[in-house]
Amino acid sequence: MKVIFLDIDGVLNHNRTTDSVGHWLGLDEELAQRFEAMLAQIPDVKIVLSSTWRKVPELNAVVEARFTI
């Protein structure tokens, strides 16, 4: 099994990201789609959220729903 330790800020969003979750910057759709395409190429991969997003339930829920963590 392969493991990806995923940070969000600066990786799946940036200062031009327009999506938001409450008062937090959300995921950038283009970057999220690129990440999903990469995941599709890697069999048997597990994602570990190593971001401060893991500490905020609303943000954690966005990542879990999008990437099946």
N, CA, C and O atoms as a Tripos MOL2 file, in Angstrom:
@<TRIPOS>MOLECULE
protein
  276   275    69     0     0
PROTEIN
NO_CHARGES

@<TRIPOS>ATOM
      1 N           0.8390   -1.1780    0.0000 N.3       1 MET1
      2 CA          0.0000    0.0000    0.0000 C.3       1 MET1
      3 C           0.8870    1.2450    0.0000 C.2       1 MET1
      4 O           1.9190    1.2940    0.6690 O.2       1 MET1
      5 N           0.4650    2.2310   -0.7550 N.am      2 LYS2
      6 CA          1.1610    3.5150   -0.7930 C.3       2 LYS2
      7 C           0.3890    4.5130    0.0730 C.2       2 LYS2
      8 O          -0.8350    4.4400    0.1780 O.2       2 LYS2
      9 N           1.1110    5.4360    0.6860 N.am      3 VAL3
     10 CA          0.5020    6.4380    1.5610 C.3       3 VAL3
     11 C           0.8980    7.8250    1.0790 C.2       3 VAL3
     12 O           2.0660    8.0880    0.7900 O.2       3 VAL3
     13 N          -0.0920    8.7080    0.9970 N.am      4 ILE4
     14 CA          0.1550   10.1160    0.6720 C.3       4 ILE4
     15 C          -0.1990   10.9330    1.9040 C.2       4 ILE4
     16 O          -1.3240   10.8710    2.3980 O.2       4 ILE4
     17 N           0.7610   11.6920    2.3940 N.am      5 PHE5
     18 CA          0.5060   12.6230    3.4890 C.3       5 PHE5
     19 C           0.1400   13.9530    2.8450 C.2       5 PHE5
     20 O           0.9830   14.6200    2.2460 O.2       5 PHE5
     21 N          -1.1210   14.3250    2.9770 N.am      6 LEU6
     22 CA         -1.6640   15.4600    2.2400 C.3       6 LEU6
     23 C          -1.8250   16.7000    3.1050 C.2       6 LEU6
     24 O          -2.5170   16.6840    4.1230 O.2       6 LEU6
     25 N          -1.1770   17.7630    2.6820 N.am      7 ASP7
     26 CA         -1.4410   19.0890    3.2290 C.3       7 ASP7
     27 C          -2.3990   19.7570    2.2490 C.2       7 ASP7
     28 O          -2.4080   19.3930    1.0730 O.2       7 ASP7
     29 N          -3.1820   20.6950    2.6780 N.am      8 ILE8
     30 CA         -4.1520   21.3390    1.7850 C.3       8 ILE8
     31 C          -3.6980   22.7410    1.3970 C.2       8 ILE8
     32 O          -3.5930   23.0530    0.2110 O.2       8 ILE8
     33 N          -3.4290   23.5830    2.3850 N.am      9 ASP9
     34 CA         -3.1070   24.9840    2.1070 C.3       9 ASP9
     35 C          -1.8270   25.0910    1.2900 C.2       9 ASP9
     36 O          -0.7640   24.6330    1.7080 O.2       9 ASP9
     37 N          -1.9490   25.7020    0.1250 N.am     10 GLY10
     38 CA         -0.8180   25.8570   -0.7730 C.3      10 GLY10
     39 C          -0.6060   24.6600   -1.6850 C.2      10 GLY10
     40 O           0.2280   24.7060   -2.5890 O.2      10 GLY10
     41 N          -1.3580   23.5850   -1.4530 N.am     11 VAL11
     42 CA         -1.2600   22.3850   -2.2940 C.3      11 VAL11
     43 C          -2.5460   22.2350   -3.1110 C.2      11 VAL11
     44 O          -2.4940   22.1110   -4.3340 O.2      11 VAL11
     45 N          -3.6850   22.2470   -2.4410 N.am     12 LEU12
     46 CA         -4.9740   22.1230   -3.1290 C.3      12 LEU12
     47 C          -5.7870   23.4110   -3.0610 C.2      12 LEU12
     48 O          -6.9710   23.4260   -3.4000 O.2      12 LEU12
     49 N          -5.1530   24.4740   -2.6260 N.am     13 ASN13
     50 CA         -5.7330   25.8110   -2.7480 C.3      13 ASN13
     51 C          -4.5940   26.8270   -2.7760 C.2      13 ASN13
     52 O          -3.4450   26.4930   -2.4850 O.2      13 ASN13
     53 N          -4.9160   28.0420   -3.1210 N.am     14 HIS14
     54 CA         -3.9110   29.1040   -3.1830 C.3      14 HIS14
     55 C          -4.6230   30.4460   -3.0540 C.2      14 HIS14
     56 O          -5.8420   30.4890   -2.8820 O.2      14 HIS14
     57 N          -3.8860   31.5180   -3.1340 N.am     15 ASN15
     58 CA         -4.4810   32.8360   -2.8720 C.3      15 ASN15
     59 C          -5.5040   33.2700   -3.9160 C.2      15 ASN15
     60 O          -6.2100   34.2550   -3.7010 O.2      15 ASN15
     61 N          -5.6020   32.5600   -5.0430 N.am     16 ARG16
     62 CA         -6.6190   32.8800   -6.0430 C.3      16 ARG16
     63 C          -7.8280   31.9410   -5.9830 C.2      16 ARG16
     64 O          -8.7390   32.0550   -6.8020 O.2      16 ARG16
     65 N          -7.8410   31.0210   -5.0240 N.am     17 THR17
     66 CA         -8.9690   30.1060   -4.8560 C.3      17 THR17
     67 C         -10.1980   30.8920   -4.4400 C.2      17 THR17
     68 O         -10.1400   31.7170   -3.5280 O.2      17 THR17
     69 N         -11.3120   30.6330   -5.1120 N.am     18 THR18
     70 CA        -12.5380   31.3860   -4.8190 C.3      18 THR18
     71 C         -13.5150   30.6220   -3.9310 C.2      18 THR18
     72 O         -14.4100   31.2260   -3.3410 O.2      18 THR18
     73 N         -13.3570   29.3030   -3.8270 N.am     19 ASP19
     74 CA        -14.2510   28.5040   -3.0000 C.3      19 ASP19
     75 C         -13.9460   28.7560   -1.5290 C.2      19 ASP19
     76 O         -12.8010   29.0080   -1.1530 O.2      19 ASP19
     77 N         -14.9780   28.6850   -0.7120 N.am     20 SER20
     78 CA        -14.7610   28.8460    0.7270 C.3      20 SER20
     79 C         -15.6270   27.8590    1.4860 C.2      20 SER20
     80 O         -16.6460   27.3760    0.9920 O.2      20 SER20
     81 N         -15.1850   27.5750    2.7100 N.am     21 VAL21
     82 CA        -15.9320   26.7450    3.6490 C.3      21 VAL21
     83 C         -16.0300   27.5870    4.9090 C.2      21 VAL21
     84 O         -15.0660   27.7060    5.6650 O.2      21 VAL21
     85 N         -17.2000   28.1680    5.1290 N.am     22 GLY22
     86 CA        -17.3220   29.1390    6.2150 C.3      22 GLY22
     87 C         -16.4060   30.3150    5.9140 C.2      22 GLY22
     88 O         -16.4700   30.8830    4.8240 O.2      22 GLY22
     89 N         -15.5610   30.6880    6.8570 N.am     23 HIS23
     90 CA        -14.6280   31.7950    6.6130 C.3      23 HIS23
     91 C         -13.2380   31.2990    6.1920 C.2      23 HIS23
     92 O         -12.2950   32.0860    6.1120 O.2      23 HIS23
     93 N         -13.1140   29.9760    5.9200 N.am     24 TRP24
     94 CA        -11.8490   29.3970    5.4850 C.3      24 TRP24
     95 C         -11.7960   29.2860    3.9670 C.2      24 TRP24
     96 O         -12.8260   29.1340    3.3110 O.2      24 TRP24
     97 N         -10.6210   29.3600    3.4290 N.am     25 LEU25
     98 CA        -10.3990   29.1420    2.0080 C.3      25 LEU25
     99 C         -10.6560   27.6790    1.6990 C.2      25 LEU25
    100 O         -10.1450   26.7970    2.3900 O.2      25 LEU25
    101 N         -11.4480   27.4140    0.6620 N.am     26 GLY26
    102 CA        -11.7960   26.0350    0.3200 C.3      26 GLY26
    103 C         -10.7960   25.4030   -0.6350 C.2      26 GLY26
    104 O          -9.6610   25.8630   -0.7630 O.2      26 GLY26
    105 N         -11.2340   24.3420   -1.3040 N.am     27 LEU27
    106 CA        -10.4030   23.6570   -2.2880 C.3      27 LEU27
    107 C         -10.5010   24.3780   -3.6300 C.2      27 LEU27
    108 O         -11.5670   24.8610   -4.0130 O.2      27 LEU27
    109 N          -9.3920   24.4430   -4.3240 N.am     28 ASP28
    110 CA         -9.3940   24.9550   -5.6840 C.3      28 ASP28
    111 C          -9.8320   23.8100   -6.5970 C.2      28 ASP28
    112 O          -9.2170   22.7440   -6.5800 O.2      28 ASP28
    113 N         -10.8650   24.0090   -7.3800 N.am     29 GLU29
    114 CA        -11.4370   22.9350   -8.1820 C.3      29 GLU29
    115 C         -10.4370   22.3420   -9.1670 C.2      29 GLU29
    116 O         -10.3710   21.1220   -9.3170 O.2      29 GLU29
    117 N          -9.6670   23.1750   -9.8330 N.am     30 GLU30
    118 CA         -8.6930   22.6640  -10.8000 C.3      30 GLU30
    119 C          -7.6200   21.8110  -10.1150 C.2      30 GLU30
    120 O          -7.2640   20.7400  -10.6060 O.2      30 GLU30
    121 N          -7.1150   22.2900   -8.9910 N.am     31 LEU31
    122 CA         -6.0940   21.5280   -8.2660 C.3      31 LEU31
    123 C          -6.6690   20.2280   -7.7050 C.2      31 LEU31
    124 O          -5.9980   19.1950   -7.7150 O.2      31 LEU31
    125 N          -7.9010   20.2760   -7.2200 N.am     32 ALA32
    126 CA         -8.5400   19.0670   -6.6930 C.3      32 ALA32
    127 C          -8.7310   18.0370   -7.8060 C.2      32 ALA32
    128 O          -8.5280   16.8430   -7.5860 O.2      32 ALA32
    129 N          -9.1190   18.4920   -8.9950 N.am     33 GLN33
    130 CA         -9.2840   17.5720  -10.1170 C.3      33 GLN33
    131 C          -7.9510   16.9580  -10.5290 C.2      33 GLN33
    132 O          -7.8930   15.7730  -10.8580 O.2      33 GLN33
    133 N          -6.8920   17.7410  -10.5170 N.am     34 ARG34
    134 CA         -5.5630   17.1970  -10.8340 C.3      34 ARG34
    135 C          -5.1570   16.1320   -9.8220 C.2      34 ARG34
    136 O          -4.6180   15.0870  -10.1860 O.2      34 ARG34
    137 N          -5.4230   16.4070   -8.5480 N.am     35 PHE35
    138 CA         -5.0920   15.4440   -7.4980 C.3      35 PHE35
    139 C          -5.9020   14.1610   -7.6770 C.2      35 PHE35
    140 O          -5.3630   13.0630   -7.5330 O.2      35 PHE35
    141 N          -7.1890   14.2920   -7.9890 N.am     36 GLU36
    142 CA         -8.0270   13.1130   -8.2280 C.3      36 GLU36
    143 C          -7.5010   12.2930   -9.4130 C.2      36 GLU36
    144 O          -7.4920   11.0630   -9.3610 O.2      36 GLU36
    145 N          -7.0690   12.9680  -10.4660 N.am     37 ALA37
    146 CA         -6.5160   12.2650  -11.6250 C.3      37 ALA37
    147 C          -5.2480   11.5070  -11.2390 C.2      37 ALA37
    148 O          -5.0210   10.3870  -11.6970 O.2      37 ALA37
    149 N          -4.4330   12.1200  -10.4000 N.am     38 MET38
    150 CA         -3.2240   11.4540   -9.9260 C.3      38 MET38
    151 C          -3.5850   10.2220   -9.0920 C.2      38 MET38
    152 O          -2.9840    9.1600   -9.2520 O.2      38 MET38
    153 N          -4.5720   10.3720   -8.2000 N.am     39 LEU39
    154 CA         -4.9930    9.2480   -7.3620 C.3      39 LEU39
    155 C          -5.4990    8.0840   -8.2000 C.2      39 LEU39
    156 O          -5.2810    6.9240   -7.8500 O.2      39 LEU39
    157 N          -6.1700    8.3850   -9.2970 N.am     40 ALA40
    158 CA         -6.7090    7.3340  -10.1680 C.3      40 ALA40
    159 C          -5.5940    6.4870  -10.7850 C.2      40 ALA40
    160 O          -5.8290    5.3520  -11.2000 O.2      40 ALA40
    161 N          -4.3930    7.0370  -10.8420 N.am     41 GLN41
    162 CA         -3.2520    6.3360  -11.4260 C.3      41 GLN41
    163 C          -2.4710    5.4970  -10.4060 C.2      41 GLN41
    164 O          -1.5510    4.7640  -10.7690 O.2      41 GLN41
    165 N          -2.8460    5.6110   -9.1390 N.am     42 ILE42
    166 CA         -2.0980    4.9270   -8.0760 C.3      42 ILE42
    167 C          -3.0080    3.8990   -7.4090 C.2      42 ILE42
    168 O          -3.8930    4.2650   -6.6360 O.2      42 ILE42
    169 N          -2.7990    2.6280   -7.7000 N.am     43 PRO43
    170 CA         -3.6410    1.6110   -7.0440 C.3      43 PRO43
    171 C          -3.2710    1.4760   -5.5650 C.2      43 PRO43
    172 O          -2.1210    1.6600   -5.1670 O.2      43 PRO43
    173 N          -4.2810    1.1500   -4.7760 N.am     44 ASP44
    174 CA         -4.0730    0.8410   -3.3560 C.3      44 ASP44
    175 C          -3.3470    1.9640   -2.6150 C.2      44 ASP44
    176 O          -2.3080    1.7400   -1.9940 O.2      44 ASP44
    177 N          -3.9050    3.1700   -2.6890 N.am     45 VAL45
    178 CA         -3.2950    4.3220   -2.0180 C.3      45 VAL45
    179 C          -4.1730    4.7580   -0.8480 C.2      45 VAL45
    180 O          -5.4000    4.7160   -0.9320 O.2      45 VAL45
    181 N          -3.5440    5.1680    0.2220 N.am     46 LYS46
    182 CA         -4.2430    5.7150    1.3840 C.3      46 LYS46
    183 C          -3.7960    7.1530    1.5620 C.2      46 LYS46
    184 O          -2.6160    7.4740    1.4210 O.2      46 LYS46
    185 N          -4.7490    8.0120    1.8730 N.am     47 ILE47
    186 CA         -4.4490    9.4240    2.1020 C.3      47 ILE47
    187 C          -4.5150    9.6920    3.6050 C.2      47 ILE47
    188 O          -5.4940    9.3580    4.2720 O.2      47 ILE47
    189 N          -3.4540   10.3000    4.1140 N.am     48 VAL48
    190 CA         -3.4200   10.7440    5.5080 C.3      48 VAL48
    191 C          -3.4250   12.2640    5.4840 C.2      48 VAL48
    192 O          -2.5240   12.8840    4.9210 O.2      48 VAL48
    193 N          -4.4210   12.8500    6.0850 N.am     49 LEU49
    194 CA         -4.5330   14.3070    6.1130 C.3      49 LEU49
    195 C          -3.5670   14.8530    7.1560 C.2      49 LEU49
    196 O          -3.7750   14.6920    8.3590 O.2      49 LEU49
    197 N          -2.5140   15.4960    6.6830 N.am     50 SER50
    198 CA         -1.4850   16.0360    7.5860 C.3      50 SER50
    199 C          -1.5450   17.5570    7.5850 C.2      50 SER50
    200 O          -0.5200   18.2370    7.6320 O.2      50 SER50
    201 N          -2.7350   18.0610    7.5320 N.am     51 SER51
    202 CA         -2.9930   19.4870    7.4220 C.3      51 SER51
    203 C          -3.7330   19.9640    8.6690 C.2      51 SER51
    204 O          -4.3330   19.1640    9.3870 O.2      51 SER51
    205 N          -3.6890   21.2390    8.9150 N.am     52 THR52
    206 CA         -4.5080   21.7850   10.0080 C.3      52 THR52
    207 C          -5.9940   21.5990    9.7060 C.2      52 THR52
    208 O          -6.8310   21.7380   10.5980 O.2      52 THR52
    209 N          -6.3180   21.2900    8.4680 N.am     53 TRP53
    210 CA         -7.7170   21.0050    8.1010 C.3      53 TRP53
    211 C          -8.2770   19.8440    8.9160 C.2      53 TRP53
    212 O          -9.4880   19.7820    9.1310 O.2      53 TRP53
    213 N          -7.4430   18.9370    9.3690 N.am     54 ARG54
    214 CA         -7.9250   17.7850   10.1240 C.3      54 ARG54
    215 C          -8.5080   18.2060   11.4720 C.2      54 ARG54
    216 O          -9.2680   17.4550   12.0830 O.2      54 ARG54
    217 N          -8.1500   19.4150   11.9390 N.am     55 LYS55
    218 CA         -8.5930   19.8800   13.2500 C.3      55 LYS55
    219 C          -9.9080   20.6540   13.2060 C.2      55 LYS55
    220 O         -10.4910   20.9540   14.2490 O.2      55 LYS55
    221 N         -10.3810   20.9820   11.9820 N.am     56 VAL56
    222 CA        -11.6170   21.7570   11.8250 C.3      56 VAL56
    223 C         -12.6610   20.8310   11.1850 C.2      56 VAL56
    224 O         -12.5230   20.4740   10.0150 O.2      56 VAL56
    225 N         -13.6890   20.4420   11.9220 N.am     57 PRO57
    226 CA        -14.6450   19.4540   11.4160 C.3      57 PRO57
    227 C         -15.2210   19.7870   10.0370 C.2      57 PRO57
    228 O         -15.3530   18.8980    9.1960 O.2      57 PRO57
    229 N         -15.5640   21.0500    9.7980 N.am     58 GLU58
    230 CA        -16.1460   21.4260    8.5030 C.3      58 GLU58
    231 C         -15.1590   21.1990    7.3620 C.2      58 GLU58
    232 O         -15.5430   20.7220    6.2940 O.2      58 GLU58
    233 N         -13.9040   21.5350    7.5800 N.am     59 LEU59
    234 CA        -12.8750   21.3600    6.5490 C.3      59 LEU59
    235 C         -12.5360   19.8840    6.3640 C.2      59 LEU59
    236 O         -12.3900   19.4110    5.2370 O.2      59 LEU59
    237 N         -12.4130   19.1720    7.4570 N.am     60 ASN60
    238 CA        -12.1290   17.7460    7.4000 C.3      60 ASN60
    239 C         -13.2220   17.0200    6.6120 C.2      60 ASN60
    240 O         -12.9250   16.1190    5.8270 O.2      60 ASN60
    241 N         -14.4780   17.4060    6.8160 N.am     61 ALA61
    242 CA        -15.6010   16.7860    6.1200 C.3      61 ALA61
    243 C         -15.5100   17.0110    4.6190 C.2      61 ALA61
    244 O         -15.8440   16.1140    3.8460 O.2      61 ALA61
    245 N         -15.0640   18.1900    4.1880 N.am     62 VAL62
    246 CA        -14.9120   18.4860    2.7670 C.3      62 VAL62
    247 C         -13.8930   17.5350    2.1480 C.2      62 VAL62
    248 O         -14.1340   16.9640    1.0840 O.2      62 VAL62
    249 N         -12.7680   17.3700    2.8090 N.am     63 VAL63
    250 CA        -11.6990   16.5040    2.2910 C.3      63 VAL63
    251 C         -12.1460   15.0430    2.2850 C.2      63 VAL63
    252 O         -11.9290   14.3300    1.3060 O.2      63 VAL63
    253 N         -12.7620   14.6030    3.3650 N.am     64 GLU64
    254 CA        -13.2260   13.2120    3.4430 C.3      64 GLU64
    255 C         -14.2440   12.8920    2.3500 C.2      64 GLU64
    256 O         -14.2000   11.8170    1.7520 O.2      64 GLU64
    257 N         -15.1500   13.8180    2.0920 N.am     65 ALA65
    258 CA        -16.1670   13.5960    1.0680 C.3      65 ALA65
    259 C         -15.5820   13.6060   -0.3320 C.2      65 ALA65
    260 O         -16.0050   12.8360   -1.1940 O.2      65 ALA65
    261 N         -14.6300   14.4600   -0.5520 N.am     66 ARG66
    262 CA        -14.0670   14.6130   -1.8930 C.3      66 ARG66
    263 C         -13.0910   13.4890   -2.2500 C.2      66 ARG66
    264 O         -13.1070   12.9880   -3.3740 O.2      66 ARG66
    265 N         -12.2510   13.0960   -1.3060 N.am     67 PHE67
    266 CA        -11.1560   12.1610   -1.6000 C.3      67 PHE67
    267 C         -11.2720   10.8190   -0.8980 C.2      67 PHE67
    268 O         -10.3430   10.0160   -0.9850 O.2      67 PHE67
    269 N         -12.3520   10.5420   -0.2160 N.am     68 THR68
    270 CA        -12.5680    9.2580    0.4490 C.3      68 THR68
    271 C         -11.3850    8.8700    1.3310 C.2      68 THR68
    272 O         -10.7010    7.8730    1.1020 O.2      68 THR68
    273 N         -11.1810    9.6850    2.3250 N.am     69 ILE69
    274 CA        -10.0750    9.4240    3.2760 C.3      69 ILE69
    275 C         -10.5580    8.4360    4.3260 C.2      69 ILE69
    276 O          -9.8000    8.0700    5.2250 O.2      69 ILE69
@<TRIPOS>BOND
     1     1     2 1
     2     2     3 1
     3     3     4 2
     4     3     5 am
     5     5     6 1
     6     6     7 1
     7     7     8 2
     8     7     9 am
     9     9    10 1
    10    10    11 1
    11    11    12 2
    12    11    13 am
    13    13    14 1
    14    14    15 1
    15    15    16 2
    16    15    17 am
    17    17    18 1
    18    18    19 1
    19    19    20 2
    20    19    21 am
    21    21    22 1
    22    22    23 1
    23    23    24 2
    24    23    25 am
    25    25    26 1
    26    26    27 1
    27    27    28 2
    28    27    29 am
    29    29    30 1
    30    30    31 1
    31    31    32 2
    32    31    33 am
    33    33    34 1
    34    34    35 1
    35    35    36 2
    36    35    37 am
    37    37    38 1
    38    38    39 1
    39    39    40 2
    40    39    41 am
    41    41    42 1
    42    42    43 1
    43    43    44 2
    44    43    45 am
    45    45    46 1
    46    46    47 1
    47    47    48 2
    48    47    49 am
    49    49    50 1
    50    50    51 1
    51    51    52 2
    52    51    53 am
    53    53    54 1
    54    54    55 1
    55    55    56 2
    56    55    57 am
    57    57    58 1
    58    58    59 1
    59    59    60 2
    60    59    61 am
    61    61    62 1
    62    62    63 1
    63    63    64 2
    64    63    65 am
    65    65    66 1
    66    66    67 1
    67    67    68 2
    68    67    69 am
    69    69    70 1
    70    70    71 1
    71    71    72 2
    72    71    73 am
    73    73    74 1
    74    74    75 1
    75    75    76 2
    76    75    77 am
    77    77    78 1
    78    78    79 1
    79    79    80 2
    80    79    81 am
    81    81    82 1
    82    82    83 1
    83    83    84 2
    84    83    85 am
    85    85    86 1
    86    86    87 1
    87    87    88 2
    88    87    89 am
    89    89    90 1
    90    90    91 1
    91    91    92 2
    92    91    93 am
    93    93    94 1
    94    94    95 1
    95    95    96 2
    96    95    97 am
    97    97    98 1
    98    98    99 1
    99    99   100 2
   100    99   101 am
   101   101   102 1
   102   102   103 1
   103   103   104 2
   104   103   105 am
   105   105   106 1
   106   106   107 1
   107   107   108 2
   108   107   109 am
   109   109   110 1
   110   110   111 1
   111   111   112 2
   112   111   113 am
   113   113   114 1
   114   114   115 1
   115   115   116 2
   116   115   117 am
   117   117   118 1
   118   118   119 1
   119   119   120 2
   120   119   121 am
   121   121   122 1
   122   122   123 1
   123   123   124 2
   124   123   125 am
   125   125   126 1
   126   126   127 1
   127   127   128 2
   128   127   129 am
   129   129   130 1
   130   130   131 1
   131   131   132 2
   132   131   133 am
   133   133   134 1
   134   134   135 1
   135   135   136 2
   136   135   137 am
   137   137   138 1
   138   138   139 1
   139   139   140 2
   140   139   141 am
   141   141   142 1
   142   142   143 1
   143   143   144 2
   144   143   145 am
   145   145   146 1
   146   146   147 1
   147   147   148 2
   148   147   149 am
   149   149   150 1
   150   150   151 1
   151   151   152 2
   152   151   153 am
   153   153   154 1
   154   154   155 1
   155   155   156 2
   156   155   157 am
   157   157   158 1
   158   158   159 1
   159   159   160 2
   160   159   161 am
   161   161   162 1
   162   162   163 1
   163   163   164 2
   164   163   165 am
   165   165   166 1
   166   166   167 1
   167   167   168 2
   168   167   169 am
   169   169   170 1
   170   170   171 1
   171   171   172 2
   172   171   173 am
   173   173   174 1
   174   174   175 1
   175   175   176 2
   176   175   177 am
   177   177   178 1
   178   178   179 1
   179   179   180 2
   180   179   181 am
   181   181   182 1
   182   182   183 1
   183   183   184 2
   184   183   185 am
   185   185   186 1
   186   186   187 1
   187   187   188 2
   188   187   189 am
   189   189   190 1
   190   190   191 1
   191   191   192 2
   192   191   193 am
   193   193   194 1
   194   194   195 1
   195   195   196 2
   196   195   197 am
   197   197   198 1
   198   198   199 1
   199   199   200 2
   200   199   201 am
   201   201   202 1
   202   202   203 1
   203   203   204 2
   204   203   205 am
   205   205   206 1
   206   206   207 1
   207   207   208 2
   208   207   209 am
   209   209   210 1
   210   210   211 1
   211   211   212 2
   212   211   213 am
   213   213   214 1
   214   214   215 1
   215   215   216 2
   216   215   217 am
   217   217   218 1
   218   218   219 1
   219   219   220 2
   220   219   221 am
   221   221   222 1
   222   222   223 1
   223   223   224 2
   224   223   225 am
   225   225   226 1
   226   226   227 1
   227   227   228 2
   228   227   229 am
   229   229   230 1
   230   230   231 1
   231   231   232 2
   232   231   233 am
   233   233   234 1
   234   234   235 1
   235   235   236 2
   236   235   237 am
   237   237   238 1
   238   238   239 1
   239   239   240 2
   240   239   241 am
   241   241   242 1
   242   242   243 1
   243   243   244 2
   244   243   245 am
   245   245   246 1
   246   246   247 1
   247   247   248 2
   248   247   249 am
   249   249   250 1
   250   250   251 1
   251   251   252 2
   252   251   253 am
   253   253   254 1
   254   254   255 1
   255   255   256 2
   256   255   257 am
   257   257   258 1
   258   258   259 1
   259   259   260 2
   260   259   261 am
   261   261   262 1
   262   262   263 1
   263   263   264 2
   264   263   265 am
   265   265   266 1
   266   266   267 1
   267   267   268 2
   268   267   269 am
   269   269   270 1
   270   270   271 1
   271   271   272 2
   272   271   273 am
   273   273   274 1
   274   274   275 1
   275   275   276 2
@<TRIPOS>SUBSTRUCTURE
     1 MET1         2 RESIDUE 1 A MET
     2 LYS2         6 RESIDUE 1 A LYS
     3 VAL3        10 RESIDUE 1 A VAL
     4 ILE4        14 RESIDUE 1 A ILE
     5 PHE5        18 RESIDUE 1 A PHE
     6 LEU6        22 RESIDUE 1 A LEU
     7 ASP7        26 RESIDUE 1 A ASP
     8 ILE8        30 RESIDUE 1 A ILE
     9 ASP9        34 RESIDUE 1 A ASP
    10 GLY10       38 RESIDUE 1 A GLY
    11 VAL11       42 RESIDUE 1 A VAL
    12 LEU12       46 RESIDUE 1 A LEU
    13 ASN13       50 RESIDUE 1 A ASN
    14 HIS14       54 RESIDUE 1 A HIS
    15 ASN15       58 RESIDUE 1 A ASN
    16 ARG16       62 RESIDUE 1 A ARG
    17 THR17       66 RESIDUE 1 A THR
    18 THR18       70 RESIDUE 1 A THR
    19 ASP19       74 RESIDUE 1 A ASP
    20 SER20       78 RESIDUE 1 A SER
    21 VAL21       82 RESIDUE 1 A VAL
    22 GLY22       86 RESIDUE 1 A GLY
    23 HIS23       90 RESIDUE 1 A HIS
    24 TRP24       94 RESIDUE 1 A TRP
    25 LEU25       98 RESIDUE 1 A LEU
    26 GLY26      102 RESIDUE 1 A GLY
    27 LEU27      106 RESIDUE 1 A LEU
    28 ASP28      110 RESIDUE 1 A ASP
    29 GLU29      114 RESIDUE 1 A GLU
    30 GLU30      118 RESIDUE 1 A GLU
    31 LEU31      122 RESIDUE 1 A LEU
    32 ALA32      126 RESIDUE 1 A ALA
    33 GLN33      130 RESIDUE 1 A GLN
    34 ARG34      134 RESIDUE 1 A ARG
    35 PHE35      138 RESIDUE 1 A PHE
    36 GLU36      142 RESIDUE 1 A GLU
    37 ALA37      146 RESIDUE 1 A ALA
    38 MET38      150 RESIDUE 1 A MET
    39 LEU39      154 RESIDUE 1 A LEU
    40 ALA40      158 RESIDUE 1 A ALA
    41 GLN41      162 RESIDUE 1 A GLN
    42 ILE42      166 RESIDUE 1 A ILE
    43 PRO43      170 RESIDUE 1 A PRO
    44 ASP44      174 RESIDUE 1 A ASP
    45 VAL45      178 RESIDUE 1 A VAL
    46 LYS46      182 RESIDUE 1 A LYS
    47 ILE47      186 RESIDUE 1 A ILE
    48 VAL48      190 RESIDUE 1 A VAL
    49 LEU49      194 RESIDUE 1 A LEU
    50 SER50      198 RESIDUE 1 A SER
    51 SER51      202 RESIDUE 1 A SER
    52 THR52      206 RESIDUE 1 A THR
    53 TRP53      210 RESIDUE 1 A TRP
    54 ARG54      214 RESIDUE 1 A ARG
    55 LYS55      218 RESIDUE 1 A LYS
    56 VAL56      222 RESIDUE 1 A VAL
    57 PRO57      226 RESIDUE 1 A PRO
    58 GLU58      230 RESIDUE 1 A GLU
    59 LEU59      234 RESIDUE 1 A LEU
    60 ASN60      238 RESIDUE 1 A ASN
    61 ALA61      242 RESIDUE 1 A ALA
    62 VAL62      246 RESIDUE 1 A VAL
    63 VAL63      250 RESIDUE 1 A VAL
    64 GLU64      254 RESIDUE 1 A GLU
    65 ALA65      258 RESIDUE 1 A ALA
    66 ARG66      262 RESIDUE 1 A ARG
    67 PHE67      266 RESIDUE 1 A PHE
    68 THR68      270 RESIDUE 1 A THR
    69 ILE69      274 RESIDUE 1 A ILE
